[in-house]
Amino acid sequence: MNDELFNSFVDSGSTNINNLVLKNYHKLGMTEKDLVVYLALSMYAQQGNTFPMAKDLANDTGMDETSIYAVIQGMIKLGIIELKTVMDHHQQRDIYSLTPIFHRIKNLLSQERQSNQKDKLMSDTEELFKKIEVEFGRPLSPIEQEQIHQWIDDDHYSIDLIDLSLREAVLNQAYSLKYMDRILISWEKSNIKSAEQLQERRKKLGY
């Protein structure tokens, strides 16, 4: 590579893009064309141009101007970018704000996290059902299953705490949810809602 070509590479600079955009753009409903235009807008923004001309975006992306306008309107509707009017030296001017995409990504990741937590809770609950059925030596009735769901959903007992109440019941050869419920109520009266709190209390009491 000759010096002139090398210098042209160096002088052209680079565009920074958050990895979360690349990893999640398709989940936000963006197409590859949307991403290319978003990258071009990011390039111009990082160069200080927050409202590049459609013809320049067209030249950079290989699209025609009509497609550029359509892509930009589509991203505005998706909440990926926002067309804003700002005051600059007492004059109004339009800019493309590229930050809305991060609010969309934040909401997306939050929803995925909640979904994963819900799936894990369902899996852990099914596993708890199996443990109780093994210890009781019989299937749980629908009413008993509902009781366990109430412990989790209404009383907010953790799966681990219910599991510990099962161990207590088995040690005392009391194979019933009523006995487990009495244990859980007793722990709740001592302000114990988790296995960690129970362990801490037992440490303080020396057993």
Summary of the structure (lengths in Angstrom):
residues: 207
radius of gyration: 29.5
end to end distance: 75.1
largest distance: 85.5
contacts: 519
relative contact order: 0.07
helix: 69%
strand: 7%
